[in-house]
């Protein structure tokens, strides 16, 4: 099995288990074995912040050196040269249409960061009018089509069919690193100081006290 800290795991569309392991890279479980994928195989970096599976079976990795895609047994890596707003990719998610959403933070080369999409051909970064916050950590589309983004300044949300984001206030701590929706439609926000829960438009903040 994997040696090291397992940071995240994901099932792809074929039911195959994927892991990210700190300082090592990614692994997938197939035919009774874990298969390791590192920079030697073309992964941009072993510093993987998040991963997401696409409907076509591809797996996307958000790293500190760009966005890597594993498909048909090989990696392709995308950076600012390909249209990403920054090489510091913090979060990635894929919607039901196969559009990849990428959350970037500023990088050491001076790139600002922001929220971008990739349709298989072109990267597009949302304007400041659409997404006022450029330090973004994680994109998430809920079951009703609403779009949620964790940022350095709390949660931003847009209505279904819109890419006009506005703050969704109430999280106890501003840094929102991850978001998830449960089977009841409740949205959970993981912050730098606890867990916040949006349920039927009401917010509750949870900490170790709870």
Beta strands, then each sheet from edge to edge (+ up, - down):
strand 1: 6-11
strand 2: 17-21
strand 3: 25-30
strand 4: 33-37
strand 5: 48-53
strand 6: 59-63
strand 7: 66-71
strand 8: 74-78
strand 9: 88-94
strand 10: 100-105
strand 11: 114-118
strand 12: 123-125
strand 13: 136-141
strand 14: 147-151
strand 15: 154-158
strand 16: 166-167
strand 17: 176-181
strand 18: 187-191
strand 19: 194-199
strand 20: 202-206
sheet 1: 1+ 2- 3+ 4-
sheet 2: 5+ 6- 7+ 8-
sheet 3: 9+ 10- 11+ 12-
sheet 4: 13+ 14- 15+ 16-
sheet 5: 17+ 18- 19+ 20-
end
